[in-house]
Amino acid sequence: MATLFRMPGVSADADEAVLEAWTVQQGATISSGQTIASVETEKAVVDVESDIDAVVHALLVPGGATVPVGDPIAVLLEIDEDPAEGEKLLAQLGLGGDQAAETATAIASAPEEAQAPPAPAPDAPAPSATVVAAPAASSNGGRVFASPIARKLAREKGIDFATLTGTGPGGRIVRDDVLAAASAGTAPVTAAAPPAASAAAAPQPAAQPVAPVVRPGWEATPHSKLRKLVASRLQASKQQAPHFYLRTSLRVDALLALRAQLNAAGSDRISVNDFIVKAAAKALIDVPEMNVVWSEEAVLHAPQADVAVAVASDRGLVTPVISGVEGLSLSALSRRIKDAVARANDGKLQQSELEGGTLTISNLAMFGVEEFDAIINPPQAGILAVGAAVKQPVVGDDGEIAVAGVVKVVLSVDHRPVDGVVGAKWLARFKELIENPLQIIV
């Protein structure tokens, strides 16, 4: 029977996603497991697969459309099913054949690299993300159909749903409808004053951020979805995870010499960061009390060393997780990291590659930064901030002063799952590995 293919929940913390592009056309026959669209979340671009063998009867939204999770984006038919069954589904959505045909034409004529709609000018109504024509907001016995994020925005902005016209599938009110109404100056709802007793018992609103004073000549760069997500997660990390910091200095002359030998003998160019990630993973295996994450019910112990690597990609900060690092050779690890960085810059990381891990490596050595404190990437237990190698005088075990390459590192630790002694044991083992680098590769 004809079925609706809906926008999947590709990210646990997203109410909506951008349908970046279709990889099939209307009328195409598809098989189970075949990729039919790519969907962009705040973190990555994810391939979406069909779970059935089917024929694409209609594509309901074009590339670049922002769609609430759960909304229909296509109508699929069983193989050899009568197309009339698909038309019935379209009619139930309030989409006639002409409207569906217009959408199909728009999709077919769109460029291969579908772009999201441009941001509206400050004084202009926000454009709707979808191009499917729809009737006014649907209701059923007074019920207004709207996406969860549209309801949340309407409450925040004090906008009455009765004043809105839905442009989503079947007349559903979506986020852009609320934003358009807010930009156009739709009158907010005036709520009746609560009784005195209720007002006294009501919780006080949270303090609002102090608005910046904007001077002439300042320019505004609107927040990207990724920037807003990073800001939200890091703010939550500093507020919820009690950070403590452990610092040490590493002598890296032996490591640099070993790296030069490996690069001269092999085809893969190994970086200092590759050594650091590998050493961090071995230290997690050797000090398993550090290889954990916090949950409200329990401390969760990881069976292998999955280490995230902070990447300042062209799209913003992302932290792809390299799984099972302890079992990878240095050259294999180097290739995995280079591949993750390249795909991060292209926005092609899978959602699964951005989840998990117990520790992140954040390395700013290439910018000449000698030392810094990093914020933990929740729910991981720690993050290691790595600075640049600097030549400086050091006192050897024999008491003699010599010049050596020294790297300063700072381990930020979540004190909920990890005590100070455990963090110190892990850092001591990491230091031992870096200063005796043959232990890293054997």
N, C-alpha and C positions, 0 to 999 in steps of 0.2 A: 504494500500500500504506500501511497505518497506520504512522505515525512518531511518535517521541517528540520533543517540543519541549523543549529543555534550557535551563537558566539560562545566558545568554550571558556571556562574559567581557567585560563592558562597561568594565572598568578594568584596565589592565595590572598594577597592583599590588594587586589584590583577589582573595582566594581565595573570597569569598562576597559575596552582595549581598542586599538586602531587596526582596522582591517587594511593592512599595508597593500596587499595585492592578491588577486586571484591567479592561480596557476592552471585553471581549467576554464573552458568556455561553456556557455549555455548549449545544451544538446550533447555534451561530451559524455561518453561512457567511462565510468571510473570504477576502480576496484578497491576492495578493502585494504587499508593501509597506505593508499596513495595520497600524497600531499595535494591538497586542493586549494590551499590559501596560506599566506603568511600573515601573522598577526603580531603587532608591536605592542609590548607592554612597557612599563616604565623602565625595565631593565634590559630587555633584549627583544629580538625578532624571533618568533617561534613558528615553526612549520606546523600546520594543522592538517590532520589526516582524516579521511573518511573511515568509518568503522563498518561500512557495508559496501557490497557491489551495487552500483546504482547508475541512473542516468540523471544528469543535471537538467532539471526542468526549467528552473529560473534562479538567477542570482539577484538578490534583493537589495544589496548595497554595493557601491563602487569602492575601488581602492582609495584609501585615504579617509574613509568614514570612521568616525568614532562611534562605537556600538556598545551598549550596555551588555554585560555578561548575561547570557540566557535569551537574548533577543534573536529571532530568526534572521538568518542571513542568506539562506538558500532553500529551495524546494527540490527534493530528490525523489525520483521515481524508482520503483523496482524495475529490473531489466524486463523489457517488453510490456510494461504496464501502460494502460491507456492514458495519454496526456491529459484527458479530461479530468482525471483524479487530481492532477497537479493544479488545474484551473480552479477546482473546488477549494483547495487549500488557499490559493491566492485570494479567492473571493471571501473566505473567512477572515483573512487579514485586512480586508477592505482594499485590496489591490486588484484592479481590473486588468484584463489582458493588455490593454493599451499602456497602462502604467508600467507593467512588468516589461513590456517590449521597449519602452523608453529607457528604462534602467539598463537593460541588456545592451542597448545601443550605446549608452554612455560608457559602460564598462568596456565594450569592444573598441570604442574609439579613444579610450584613455591611453596615455603613453605607458610604455612598459614599466618605467620607474614611477609608480603612482606616488604623488606627493600629498601630504596632509594639507587641508585648507589653510590659507594664511591667517594669521591672527588679525582680528578686527581692529580698525582704528579706534582710538580711545573714545570718540564720540559717536561711533557707528554701532548699530546692532550687530551682535555676533551672528555669523552665518550658520545655518544648520549644516551638520556634517553629512546628512544623508540627502540623496537627490530623489528618493522615491516620493511621489506625490501622495498625500494622505489627507483624509478628512480631519475635521476639528477633533479635539481631544475626545477619545472614546470614553464612554462611561456605561455602566450597567447598574441601573437602579441607583444612580447617584455616585457610584464608585468611579473614580478617575484612574485610568491606567497610566502609570509613570514608572520610570526606572528608579531604583533606590537612590542613586546619586542625585537625580533630579529632585526627589522629595527632600533629600538632605539640604541641597542648595536652596530650595525654596524656603525651607524653614529658617535657614541662616539669613537669607536676604529679606524675609518677611513678605513673600510674594504669594498671592492667592492663586491657587491652581485654576479657579473658575475663570480667571482672566487670560489663561494661556491656551494656545492652539498647538496641539502635538504634531510634530513632523516625523516622528518615528514610525516604524511599521504598525499599521492598523491605527494610526492616530495617537500612538503612545507618546507621552511627554518625556523628552530626553533632556540631558544636561544643557545642550545648546539652546533649547527653548527657554529655559530659565535664565540663562545668561543674556539672551537677546532681550527678554523682558526687563532684566535689570539695567541693561545698557540704554533701553528706550525710556527708562524712568517710570515703569509700571508702579502704580501706587501700592505700597505695602499694606498688608493686613493690619488693621487696628484691633488688637485684642482687648477684650473687656478687662477692666482692672480686677485683679483677684481680691477675694475677701481679705480683710486686714490680718486675720489669723494665719491664712495661707501665706500671705506675703511675708509675715514675720518668720514663718517656718521655712520659707524657700531658701535654698543655698545661695550664697553670694556668687556672682559671676567671677570667673577667673580673671586675673589681671591681664590686660591686653598689651601686646608689644608696643613699645614706644615708636611712633612713626618718625622716620627720618626727616630732617629739614632739607628740602631739595633746593639747591641754589641754581641760579641761571646758568645754562650751559651743560648741566648734567644730562646724561643720556640713560635711558632705562632699557635693560635687556630682560625681556620676560622670562620667567622661570620655565625651564623645560620640565617635562614629567620626571626625567631622571634626576635633575637637580633638586626638585621638591621631595622626591623619595629619599635621596641621600640625606638631605637636611633633616627630614622627619626621623629617619632611623638613627642618625648620629645624635640628634637631640634626645631621643628616647634612651639611647645608650648611656649618655652622660647623666641623665636623670635617674635611670633605673639600676644601672650596673655600678656598684661602688668600686671605682678604679683605684688600684694602687700601682706604683711604678718602681721597677727595679732597673738599675743602670750598671753597665760595665763597659770596659774597653777591651778590644780584641787586637792582638798582634797578628797581622795578616801577611807578613813577608813570605812565610812558608807556603801559604795558600796561593799567593800570586805567582810564586815560582812553579808550583805544581800545575797551576792553570796554564802557564806559558808552555810547559812541556806537553800537556794534553792537546793544546791547540796546535802545536807544531807537528804532533804525530797523527792527529785525527782530522777528519773532514768536517766535523761539527765544531763550531766555535762556542766554547763554554764561557759563560759570563760569571763574574763574581756572585751575582745574585743566584745563579743556578746552584753554586756551592752552598749559599746561605739557606735556600729552600730545602735542599737535601739534608743539610745538617740539622735544621729545625725539625724535619720529619723524623730523623734518627733519634733526636733527643726526645720527641714525643713518645716513641716506642720504648725508649729506655726509662723514661719517667712517665708512666701511663696515667698517673694522677693528674697530669696536666692535659692529657688528651681527652678532655671532657667538654660538655656544654651544660648550661643550666636550664632546667625547666621548673615549673611551679610544683611539680609532683616529685621530681627526683633529679639527681645528678646523672647524666647520661654519659657512659664511657664508650668511646669509639674503638672498634677493633683494629683499625688501620689508621695511618697518618694521612689525612686529607687536609692539604694546606692551601689556603687562598693566597693569591698574589694580587696586590692592589695595582690596578692599571689606570692611568690617567688617559683614557681613550679620547678620540675625537668627539665622542658623544657625552663624555662625562666620566666620573669615577665609577668603575666597576671592579668586582673582586671575583674573577673566575677561580673555581676550586679545582686543584689538581689532585685527583684521587690516587690513593695507594702510592704515595711518593717514595716510601721506604723500599718498595720493590722495583723501582725504576733505576736504570743506570743514569749517570750524569748526562750522557748524550741524549738518551730518550727523554729525560726530564727537560732538557734544554729545548728539544723539538716541541714538546707539549706546551711549554710556556710561550714560545714564539708563536705557535699556532693560536693559542688563546688570545694573545695580544693582537694579532692580525685580525682575528674575527671580532674581537671587542671593538676595534676601530671601525669595522664594517657593520657593526650592530647585528652580527650573525651568531652570537652566543645563544645556546639553548638555555631555557629557564633552569633546567636541572643542573647546568654547569655553574650556576650562580648561587646554589643552595648547598647547605651542609658545611663541613669543615669545622675544625676546632681552633684554628690559629690562622692569622693573616700576616703576611710579610709586606711591609710598606717601606720601600727603599727610595730615598731622595738623594742618593749619593751623586747621581748624574747632574744635579743642580748645585753641587758644592755645599749642601747643607751638612753641617757636622754633627748636629744632635737635635732631636725633636721628640715630643711626646705625641703619640697617636691615640685616637679614640677607637675603642673596641668595636668590631663589626658584630652586632648581636645576631644570634645568641652564642657566638663563639666565646671561649674563655679568655682569649688574649690576642694581642697584636704586637708584633716586633717592629719597632721603628729603627731603620738602619741608616747611618750617616755615611759621609764620604771618608775614604782613607786619607789620612794626613800624616806626613812625616813629622815625627817629634822625638825628643830625647826620652828614653826609657831606661830604667834600672833593671839589669838582668839578674838572674838568680845568683850570679857570682858577685853581685854588688857593683859591677862595672856599668858605666853609662854608655849607651849606644843609641844610634838613630834608627827608628823602626817605623814601618807603616802601621798606623793605629786607626781602627774603626770604632766609633762609639755607637752602642745600641741601647735602646730603652724598651723594656718589656712592660706593656700595660696589661694588667691582669684584673679580671672580674673576681672580687673577693668572695662572692657567694659560693661558687663551686671550688675555688682554689685558694688555699691558705698561703701565707707569705713564704713559709718554708718550702712548699712544693714549687712555687714560682722560682725561688732561689736555686733549688736543686736542678730544675730544668735549665735555667740560665747558665749554671755552672757546667752542666753537661754540654750545652751548646757551645760555650766558650772553649771547652776542651777539644771538641771536634774541629772547630774553626782553626785553632792554633796547632792542631795535629791533623792536617787535612787528609793524610792517607787513610785515617779511620773513616772518612766520609765515603771513600770509593771502594772499600773492601767489605 
